[in-house]
Amino acid sequence: MSEDSLFDAPPMGEQERMIEAILFASAEPVTLADLQARLPHGSDPAEALMHLRRRYEGRGVNLVKVGDAWALRTAPDLGHLMARETVETRKLSRAAIETLAIIAYHQPVTRAEIEEIRGVAVSRGTIDQLLEMEWIRLGRRRMTPGRPITFVVTETFLDHFGLESARDLPGVKELRAAGLLDSRPPPGAALPRDEDEDEIQTGQSELFED
C-alpha cells in the first residue's frame, strides 16, 4: 500500500452513508463545514449531499437545505401523519405575525422600520416573544445616528416552516391581500399601539400562506 493511499477518501457511496448517519442522529440542521470537519480527509460532502438528495426524492423522508445547513425532514405531503392530537399552547398574536413577516421580508430591519411598515408602534413584548421562540435574532447595528440594532430571522424559523431561505416566502402584496399586513398610514399619522386580540397557533406551518 502506498503512502498516498492512506489519505484516499472513502468511496462516494460510503461518504453518503456517513452523511446520512450524521443527519439522522442530529437534532439540528448540519452545515457543510461541519460535515467536512467530521468526514475523513479528502471527502467531498457537497457532492455526496447532491447524490443523497436525489436518492431521497419521492421518499417519505427528504434531504432539505435549511439556510446554510442540511437536514432530513418528513416529506411535506406526509406531514399530516405526524400531527399531534394536542394543540400547541404557545400562540402568536396578529402583531407578532406581522412583525415576524416584516423581519423575514426586509431583514436586516430596525424596530423603527418595522413600525413604519406596519403603521403601529411595536411593543417590546412582541419582539421579546419572537426572540424567546428563537424565530428572530439580533443582527448588526446600522451605521446611522443612534446605531439602531437590526433583526433577522433564524434557521429555526426557516426549519419550522420548511423554507430553504426567506426568499421562499410569498410576496408582501400577497400578505396584505390575505389581511396579514396593514397598509401604510398616511404621512404624519400617529402610530397606535399593538393590538394583541387575534391569536394564531404557532404549530401551523401555513402561517404565511394565503
Phi and psi restraints in degrees (value plus and minus 20) as a CYANA .aco file:
   2 SER   PHI     -96.4   -56.4
   2 SER   PSI     140.3   180.3
   3 GLU   PHI     -82.9   -42.9
   3 GLU   PSI     -55.5   -15.5
   4 ASP   PHI     -84.1   -44.1
   4 ASP   PSI     -51.1   -11.1
   5 SER   PHI     -86.4   -46.4
   5 SER   PSI     -40.8    -0.8
   6 LEU   PHI     -85.1   -45.1
   6 LEU   PSI     -41.4    -1.4
   7 PHE   PHI    -129.3   -89.3
   7 PHE   PSI      -9.7    30.3
   8 ASP   PHI     -85.6   -45.6
   8 ASP   PSI     118.9   158.9
   9 ALA   PHI     -92.3   -52.3
   9 ALA   PSI     132.0   172.0
  10 PRO   PHI     -82.0   -42.0
  10 PRO   PSI     138.7   178.7
  11 PRO   PHI     -75.8   -35.8
  11 PRO   PSI     132.9   172.9
  12 MET   PHI     -77.6   -37.6
  12 MET   PSI     -58.1   -18.1
  13 GLY   PHI     -80.8   -40.8
  13 GLY   PSI     -56.8   -16.8
  14 GLU   PHI     -91.4   -51.4
  14 GLU   PSI     -56.3   -16.3
  15 GLN   PHI     -82.9   -42.9
  15 GLN   PSI     -59.6   -19.6
  16 GLU   PHI     -80.5   -40.5
  16 GLU   PSI     -63.9   -23.9
  17 ARG   PHI     -82.4   -42.4
  17 ARG   PSI     -60.3   -20.3
  18 MET   PHI     -83.5   -43.5
  18 MET   PSI     -66.7   -26.7
  19 ILE   PHI     -83.7   -43.7
  19 ILE   PSI     -62.3   -22.3
  20 GLU   PHI     -77.2   -37.2
  20 GLU   PSI     -62.9   -22.9
  21 ALA   PHI     -85.9   -45.9
  21 ALA   PSI     -61.7   -21.7
  22 ILE   PHI     -83.1   -43.1
  22 ILE   PSI     -67.3   -27.3
  23 LEU   PHI     -86.8   -46.8
  23 LEU   PSI     -57.3   -17.3
  24 PHE   PHI     -84.5   -44.5
  24 PHE   PSI     -56.9   -16.9
  25 ALA   PHI    -105.6   -65.6
  25 ALA   PSI     -32.7     7.3
  26 SER   PHI    -109.7   -69.7
  26 SER   PSI     112.7   152.7
  27 ALA   PHI     -98.4   -58.4
  27 ALA   PSI     -40.1    -0.1
  28 GLU   PHI    -139.3   -99.3
  28 GLU   PSI     134.8   174.8
  29 PRO   PHI     -76.2   -36.2
  29 PRO   PSI     127.3   167.3
  30 VAL   PHI    -133.2   -93.2
  30 VAL   PSI     112.1   152.1
  31 THR   PHI     -98.3   -58.3
  31 THR   PSI     140.9   180.9
  32 LEU   PHI     -82.2   -42.2
  32 LEU   PSI     -59.5   -19.5
  33 ALA   PHI     -82.6   -42.6
  33 ALA   PSI     -58.8   -18.8
  34 ASP   PHI     -86.7   -46.7
  34 ASP   PSI     -61.7   -21.7
  35 LEU   PHI     -82.9   -42.9
  35 LEU   PSI     -62.5   -22.5
  36 GLN   PHI     -79.0   -39.0
  36 GLN   PSI     -60.3   -20.3
  37 ALA   PHI     -90.3   -50.3
  37 ALA   PSI     -47.3    -7.3
  38 ARG   PHI    -114.5   -74.5
  38 ARG   PSI     -40.6    -0.6
  39 LEU   PHI    -104.0   -64.0
  39 LEU   PSI     138.8   178.8
  40 PRO   PHI     -79.6   -39.6
  40 PRO   PSI     136.2   176.2
  41 HIS   PHI     -73.9   -33.9
  41 HIS   PSI     116.1   156.1
  42 GLY   PHI      69.4   109.4
  42 GLY   PSI     -24.2    15.8
  43 SER   PHI     -91.2   -51.2
  43 SER   PSI     137.0   177.0
  44 ASP   PHI    -143.3  -103.3
  44 ASP   PSI      62.0   102.0
  45 PRO   PHI     -82.4   -42.4
  45 PRO   PSI     -50.4   -10.4
  46 ALA   PHI     -82.8   -42.8
  46 ALA   PSI     -66.1   -26.1
  47 GLU   PHI     -88.4   -48.4
  47 GLU   PSI     -60.9   -20.9
  48 ALA   PHI     -81.9   -41.9
  48 ALA   PSI     -57.5   -17.5
  49 LEU   PHI     -83.7   -43.7
  49 LEU   PSI     -59.3   -19.3
  50 MET   PHI     -84.2   -44.2
  50 MET   PSI     -63.1   -23.1
  51 HIS   PHI     -83.6   -43.6
  51 HIS   PSI     -63.5   -23.5
  52 LEU   PHI     -85.6   -45.6
  52 LEU   PSI     -58.7   -18.7
  53 ARG   PHI     -82.5   -42.5
  53 ARG   PSI     -61.0   -21.0
  54 ARG   PHI     -86.1   -46.1
  54 ARG   PSI     -57.0   -17.0
  55 ARG   PHI     -85.6   -45.6
  55 ARG   PSI     -49.9    -9.9
  56 TYR   PHI    -109.9   -69.9
  56 TYR   PSI     -24.3    15.7
  57 GLU   PHI     -81.4   -41.4
  57 GLU   PSI     111.6   151.6
  58 GLY   PHI      60.3   100.3
  58 GLY   PSI     -19.4    20.6
  59 ARG   PHI    -111.6   -71.6
  59 ARG   PSI     154.2   194.2
  60 GLY   PHI     -90.3   -50.3
  60 GLY   PSI     -41.3    -1.3
  61 VAL   PHI    -142.1  -102.1
  61 VAL   PSI     116.0   156.0
  62 ASN   PHI    -136.2   -96.2
  62 ASN   PSI     131.6   171.6
  63 LEU   PHI    -113.0   -73.0
  63 LEU   PSI      97.5   137.5
  64 VAL   PHI    -143.3  -103.3
  64 VAL   PSI     132.9   172.9
  65 LYS   PHI    -115.9   -75.9
  65 LYS   PSI     110.7   150.7
  66 VAL   PHI    -142.5  -102.5
  66 VAL   PSI      79.9   119.9
  67 GLY   PHI      44.5    84.5
  67 GLY   PSI    -138.9   -98.9
  68 ASP   PHI    -121.4   -81.4
  68 ASP   PSI      -7.2    32.8
  69 ALA   PHI    -144.3  -104.3
  69 ALA   PSI     154.3   194.3
  70 TRP   PHI    -149.2  -109.2
  70 TRP   PSI     129.3   169.3
  71 ALA   PHI    -174.9  -134.9
  71 ALA   PSI     137.0   177.0
  72 LEU   PHI    -114.3   -74.3
  72 LEU   PSI     106.4   146.4
  73 ARG   PHI    -156.1  -116.1
  73 ARG   PSI     131.8   171.8
  74 THR   PHI     -79.5   -39.5
  74 THR   PSI     119.2   159.2
  75 ALA   PHI     -76.8   -36.8
  75 ALA   PSI     117.2   157.2
  76 PRO   PHI     -73.8   -33.8
  76 PRO   PSI     -59.0   -19.0
  77 ASP   PHI     -94.1   -54.1
  77 ASP   PSI     -27.4    12.6
  78 LEU   PHI    -129.0   -89.0
  78 LEU   PSI     -14.1    25.9
  79 GLY   PHI     -78.8   -38.8
  79 GLY   PSI     -50.9   -10.9
  80 HIS   PHI     -83.9   -43.9
  80 HIS   PSI     -43.7    -3.7
  81 LEU   PHI     -91.6   -51.6
  81 LEU   PSI     -40.8    -0.8
  82 MET   PHI    -114.1   -74.1
  82 MET   PSI     -22.7    17.3
  83 ALA   PHI     -82.0   -42.0
  83 ALA   PSI     118.7   158.7
  84 ARG   PHI    -109.3   -69.3
  84 ARG   PSI     136.0   176.0
  85 GLU   PHI     -97.2   -57.2
  85 GLU   PSI     -47.1    -7.1
  86 THR   PHI    -102.2   -62.2
  86 THR   PSI     131.2   171.2
  87 VAL   PHI    -112.0   -72.0
  87 VAL   PSI     117.1   157.1
  88 GLU   PHI     -80.8   -40.8
  88 GLU   PSI     106.9   146.9
  89 THR   PHI    -100.7   -60.7
  89 THR   PSI     -49.6    -9.6
  90 ARG   PHI    -100.3   -60.3
  90 ARG   PSI     110.3   150.3
  91 LYS   PHI    -145.2  -105.2
  91 LYS   PSI     137.3   177.3
  92 LEU   PHI    -127.8   -87.8
  92 LEU   PSI     114.4   154.4
  93 SER   PHI     -95.7   -55.7
  93 SER   PSI     144.7   184.7
  94 ARG   PHI     -80.3   -40.3
  94 ARG   PSI     -56.5   -16.5
  95 ALA   PHI     -80.2   -40.2
  95 ALA   PSI     -62.1   -22.1
  96 ALA   PHI     -88.5   -48.5
  96 ALA   PSI     -58.0   -18.0
  97 ILE   PHI     -82.4   -42.4
  97 ILE   PSI     -67.2   -27.2
  98 GLU   PHI     -83.5   -43.5
  98 GLU   PSI     -63.0   -23.0
  99 THR   PHI     -82.7   -42.7
  99 THR   PSI     -64.1   -24.1
 100 LEU   PHI     -82.2   -42.2
 100 LEU   PSI     -62.7   -22.7
 101 ALA   PHI     -82.3   -42.3
 101 ALA   PSI     -63.6   -23.6
 102 ILE   PHI     -84.3   -44.3
 102 ILE   PSI     -61.9   -21.9
 103 ILE   PHI     -82.1   -42.1
 103 ILE   PSI     -62.1   -22.1
 104 ALA   PHI     -82.7   -42.7
 104 ALA   PSI     -61.0   -21.0
 105 TYR   PHI    -101.8   -61.8
 105 TYR   PSI     -51.0   -11.0
 106 HIS   PHI    -133.5   -93.5
 106 HIS   PSI     -12.8    27.2
 107 GLN   PHI     -78.2   -38.2
 107 GLN   PSI     124.2   164.2
 108 PRO   PHI     -95.0   -55.0
 108 PRO   PSI     118.5   158.5
 109 VAL   PHI    -155.5  -115.5
 109 VAL   PSI     122.8   162.8
 110 THR   PHI    -108.7   -68.7
 110 THR   PSI     146.6   186.6
 111 ARG   PHI     -81.8   -41.8
 111 ARG   PSI     -60.4   -20.4
 112 ALA   PHI     -82.3   -42.3
 112 ALA   PSI     -57.8   -17.8
 113 GLU   PHI     -89.2   -49.2
 113 GLU   PSI     -56.6   -16.6
 114 ILE   PHI     -81.3   -41.3
 114 ILE   PSI     -64.5   -24.5
 115 GLU   PHI     -85.3   -45.3
 115 GLU   PSI     -57.0   -17.0
 116 GLU   PHI     -85.0   -45.0
 116 GLU   PSI     -61.2   -21.2
 117 ILE   PHI     -92.4   -52.4
 117 ILE   PSI     -63.6   -23.6
 118 ARG   PHI     -93.6   -53.6
 118 ARG   PSI     -54.6   -14.6
 119 GLY   PHI      66.4   106.4
 119 GLY   PSI      -8.1    31.9
 120 VAL   PHI    -159.2  -119.2
 120 VAL   PSI     134.9   174.9
 121 ALA   PHI     -94.8   -54.8
 121 ALA   PSI     109.2   149.2
 122 VAL   PHI    -102.3   -62.3
 122 VAL   PSI     105.9   145.9
 123 SER   PHI     -95.9   -55.9
 123 SER   PSI     133.1   173.1
 124 ARG   PHI     -83.7   -43.7
 124 ARG   PSI     -53.4   -13.4
 125 GLY   PHI     -82.7   -42.7
 125 GLY   PSI     -54.7   -14.7
 126 THR   PHI     -83.5   -43.5
 126 THR   PSI     -67.9   -27.9
 127 ILE   PHI     -84.3   -44.3
 127 ILE   PSI     -63.8   -23.8
 128 ASP   PHI     -80.2   -40.2
 128 ASP   PSI     -59.9   -19.9
 129 GLN   PHI     -82.2   -42.2
 129 GLN   PSI     -64.5   -24.5
 130 LEU   PHI     -87.5   -47.5
 130 LEU   PSI     -54.8   -14.8
 131 LEU   PHI     -87.8   -47.8
 131 LEU   PSI     -61.7   -21.7
 132 GLU   PHI     -85.1   -45.1
 132 GLU   PSI     -54.4   -14.4
 133 MET   PHI     -96.3   -56.3
 133 MET   PSI     -29.1    10.9
 134 GLU   PHI      43.3    83.3
 134 GLU   PSI      11.2    51.2
 135 TRP   PHI    -112.4   -72.4
 135 TRP   PSI     -39.6     0.4
 136 ILE   PHI    -153.1  -113.1
 136 ILE   PSI     141.9   181.9
 137 ARG   PHI    -164.5  -124.5
 137 ARG   PSI     147.6   187.6
 138 LEU   PHI     -94.8   -54.8
 138 LEU   PSI     114.6   154.6
 139 GLY   PHI    -120.9   -80.9
 139 GLY   PSI    -180.8  -140.8
 140 ARG   PHI     -95.8   -55.8
 140 ARG   PSI     134.9   174.9
 141 ARG   PHI     -96.1   -56.1
 141 ARG   PSI     123.7   163.7
 142 ARG   PHI     -94.4   -54.4
 142 ARG   PSI     119.8   159.8
 143 MET   PHI    -103.9   -63.9
 143 MET   PSI      37.6    77.6
 144 THR   PHI    -149.3  -109.3
 144 THR   PSI     147.4   187.4
 145 PRO   PHI     -70.0   -30.0
 145 PRO   PSI     110.2   150.2
 146 GLY   PHI      67.3   107.3
 146 GLY   PSI     -33.9     6.1
 147 ARG   PHI      23.2    63.2
 147 ARG   PSI      40.9    80.9
 148 PRO   PHI     -84.4   -44.4
 148 PRO   PSI     126.2   166.2
 149 ILE   PHI     -96.4   -56.4
 149 ILE   PSI     129.6   169.6
 150 THR   PHI    -130.7   -90.7
 150 THR   PSI     145.9   185.9
 151 PHE   PHI    -144.6  -104.6
 151 PHE   PSI     124.4   164.4
 152 VAL   PHI    -158.1  -118.1
 152 VAL   PSI     138.4   178.4
 153 VAL   PHI    -100.3   -60.3
 153 VAL   PSI     139.2   179.2
 154 THR   PHI    -124.6   -84.6
 154 THR   PSI     149.6   189.6
 155 GLU   PHI     -87.1   -47.1
 155 GLU   PSI     -46.3    -6.3
 156 THR   PHI     -81.9   -41.9
 156 THR   PSI     -61.8   -21.8
 157 PHE   PHI     -82.9   -42.9
 157 PHE   PSI     -68.4   -28.4
 158 LEU   PHI     -80.7   -40.7
 158 LEU   PSI     -62.9   -22.9
 159 ASP   PHI     -85.0   -45.0
 159 ASP   PSI     -59.4   -19.4
 160 HIS   PHI     -81.7   -41.7
 160 HIS   PSI     -58.5   -18.5
 161 PHE   PHI    -120.2   -80.2
 161 PHE   PSI      -9.9    30.1
 162 GLY   PHI      45.3    85.3
 162 GLY   PSI      16.9    56.9
 163 LEU   PHI    -126.5   -86.5
 163 LEU   PSI     121.5   161.5
 164 GLU   PHI     -98.2   -58.2
 164 GLU   PSI     -55.2   -15.2
 165 SER   PHI    -176.6  -136.6
 165 SER   PSI     149.6   189.6
 166 ALA   PHI     -84.0   -44.0
 166 ALA   PSI     -38.7     1.3
 167 ARG   PHI     -85.7   -45.7
 167 ARG   PSI     -37.3     2.7
 168 ASP   PHI    -101.1   -61.1
 168 ASP   PSI     -25.0    15.0
 169 LEU   PHI     -93.2   -53.2
 169 LEU   PSI     133.4   173.4
 170 PRO   PHI     -85.8   -45.8
 170 PRO   PSI     144.0   184.0
 171 GLY   PHI     -90.8   -50.8
 171 GLY   PSI     141.2   181.2
 172 VAL   PHI     -81.2   -41.2
 172 VAL   PSI     -55.3   -15.3
 173 LYS   PHI     -80.9   -40.9
 173 LYS   PSI     -60.9   -20.9
 174 GLU   PHI     -84.5   -44.5
 174 GLU   PSI     -57.7   -17.7
 175 LEU   PHI     -84.3   -44.3
 175 LEU   PSI     -63.0   -23.0
 176 ARG   PHI     -86.2   -46.2
 176 ARG   PSI     -59.1   -19.1
 177 ALA   PHI     -83.8   -43.8
 177 ALA   PSI     -51.6   -11.6
 178 ALA   PHI    -104.0   -64.0
 178 ALA   PSI     -23.1    16.9
 179 GLY   PHI      63.4   103.4
 179 GLY   PSI      -7.3    32.7
 180 LEU   PHI    -108.3   -68.3
 180 LEU   PSI     -34.6     5.4
 181 LEU   PHI    -150.4  -110.4
 181 LEU   PSI     117.1   157.1
 182 ASP   PHI    -103.4   -63.4
 182 ASP   PSI     138.8   178.8
 183 SER   PHI     -92.3   -52.3
 183 SER   PSI     140.4   180.4
 184 ARG   PHI     -83.4   -43.4
 184 ARG   PSI     126.6   166.6
 185 PRO   PHI     -96.4   -56.4
 185 PRO   PSI     142.1   182.1
 186 PRO   PHI     -80.9   -40.9
 186 PRO   PSI     130.8   170.8
 187 PRO   PHI     -75.1   -35.1
 187 PRO   PSI     111.9   151.9
 188 GLY   PHI      63.5   103.5
 188 GLY   PSI     -20.9    19.1
 189 ALA   PHI     -90.4   -50.4
 189 ALA   PSI     123.3   163.3
 190 ALA   PHI     -91.3   -51.3
 190 ALA   PSI     126.1   166.1
 191 LEU   PHI    -109.7   -69.7
 191 LEU   PSI     102.1   142.1
 192 PRO   PHI     -93.7   -53.7
 192 PRO   PSI     149.2   189.2
 193 ARG   PHI    -102.8   -62.8
 193 ARG   PSI     144.9   184.9
 194 ASP   PHI     -79.6   -39.6
 194 ASP   PSI     122.9   162.9
 195 GLU   PHI    -132.7   -92.7
 195 GLU   PSI     100.9   140.9
 196 ASP   PHI    -125.6   -85.6
 196 ASP   PSI       8.6    48.6
 197 GLU   PHI     -92.5   -52.5
 197 GLU   PSI     -61.7   -21.7
 198 ASP   PHI    -104.1   -64.1
 198 ASP   PSI     108.4   148.4
 199 GLU   PHI    -139.1   -99.1
 199 GLU   PSI     120.7   160.7
 200 ILE   PHI    -144.4  -104.4
 200 ILE   PSI     116.1   156.1
 201 GLN   PHI     -90.5   -50.5
 201 GLN   PSI     112.1   152.1
 202 THR   PHI     -94.8   -54.8
 202 THR   PSI     -33.7     6.3
 203 GLY   PHI     -97.9   -57.9
 203 GLY   PSI     -24.7    15.3
 204 GLN   PHI    -115.3   -75.3
 204 GLN   PSI      98.5   138.5
 205 SER   PHI     -95.7   -55.7
 205 SER   PSI     -28.3    11.7
 206 GLU   PHI    -109.0   -69.0
 206 GLU   PSI       5.8    45.8
 207 LEU   PHI     -74.7   -34.7
 207 LEU   PSI     -58.5   -18.5
 208 PHE   PHI    -127.4   -87.4
 208 PHE   PSI      -6.8    33.2
 209 GLU   PHI    -104.2   -64.2
 209 GLU   PSI     138.2   178.2
